[in-house]
Amino acid sequence: MNIDFQTEEFRHVQTAHCENGVTTALLRYHGLDFMTEPLAFGMGSGLFYIQIPFLTINNGPAISFRTMPGAIFKRTCKSLGVEVTRKKFSNPEKAELFLEQKIREGVPVGCQVGVFHLTYFPKEYRFHFNAHNLIVYGQHDDNYMISDPVMEGVTTLSRQELSRVRFAQGPLAPKGHLYFPEKVGKIDDDLIRKGIVKGIRRNIRDMISIPGNFAGVNGIRYTSNNIRKWRDKLGLKKAGLYLGQIVRMQEEIGTGGGGFRFLYGAFLEEAAAYLQDERLSTMSEEFTKSGDLWRSSAIKMAGVYKGRLTEQKDFDEIADMLLNIRSVEKEAFLKLSKMNLGKLV
Amino acid sequence: MKKEDLPQEPGALFRLTRELCYVKNEEGKYETALSRGWNVKKEALDSAWDEVNERVEEARKAVENGDKSPVYYFMELRLMDLPVLSGYTGFFSFFIKRHFKPSVFKGLSDKKLEKYAKAFDITVDELKNFKG
């Protein structure tokens, strides 16, 4: 079977985060050359924070620094009027047939996969995390050509290996989930600007006005309150593991990390250029500051899981650092909400 | 983060890839740069693995002492918890918990053992004959 037509044109794009990467690379493939990772992230309102109460993942707290899986692709495409097709399957054979057909037609396809059986990842990274994303862009003999956006280069997976990760089980099981842009209309700068403003507004809503006390900026306070109690409640060792999990969620690629605050800063910088609005560059600084603060808090947390910091005052200090981050992010989004970024027609 | 502050401390990924990061260049503008890793992350990952290894060792002892069935050991060995194992086998968590009991495990049909073996990527014999 000769099926290498078109696929040559697919260009691998390395990004900090997998879903941004899939979105960026697929849209660029369909001719939207302006698309960048920060733009996809911002239009998709990717910045978020949530600690889901009473839920543990890999025996630690369930925390996410980003919006729910799938939302970035969906929202970014919607903003640009790009029609998408997404499918889930109950039958692995059917899932594979459909994928094979798309590849034969020369359509690169985004796939949601589980990390645990992902053979090209080092073993150290392979936990049961089911919301990783990659692109299948070709087929060669019995291997699929894979563009995993967190990697510098492309790779391959055998038919069997790919089917296995597409049908990983457990929370957020992908069920063979695949997605790709179906139809791209005419896109001008005006539409991009609208998408940017819409993305920012939705992000303001998600971070500031979301109900409950465990999501958005208030979620950071929720975690801060938790941390204050962890030393007494869980003991030093477990508390250290929990802090380690926060750092991994914040930073590690296998969990969907990726320095999201810096990414949002980069987005606002791009947004400032698109909207010709210097105020957004200034706001970019606020998120750079937040990103730096998250990193400092991670260094402090590392002191606990390395066993160097053991006192309650260390936990209090970490908790206070998070409160500080909360107020920086809250202020930033409040300022953004007060800006008139032009009308949305 | 400034570009010159980007850590280059080889982590678990460094043989496979460098990671892309967003950093500030000299002009104060964002650009991307590649990092080989950060010790803070590496140690978080290492401590998670220490914990996994401890859990596996405890599970092994529990099987050896006759407190738990091999299902429990292999669940820990494969980094699973009840919801994940339930997903792979199709058994409800409640039944899996029962299968942790050596007495209940002994009476399991080959058909059920097969489901576990498949989830754990081992043979039924390996599962049956694991003694800790």
Interface residues (C-beta under 8 A of the other chain):
Chain A: Q14 T15 A16 P38 N58 N59 G60 F116 Y120 F121 P122 E124 Y125 R126 F127 H128 V150 M151 E152 G153 Q169 G170 P171 A173 G240 L241 G244 Q245 V247 R248 E251 E252 I253 G259 F262 L263 G265 A266 E269 S284 T288 G291 D292 R295 A298 I299 M301 A302 Y305 K306
Chain B: M1 A12 L13 R15 L16 T17 R18 E19 L20 C21 Y22 V23 K24 K29 Y30 T32 L34 W38 N39 V40 K41 E43 A44 L45 S47 A48 W49 E51 R55 L79 M80 D81 P83 V84 G87 Y88
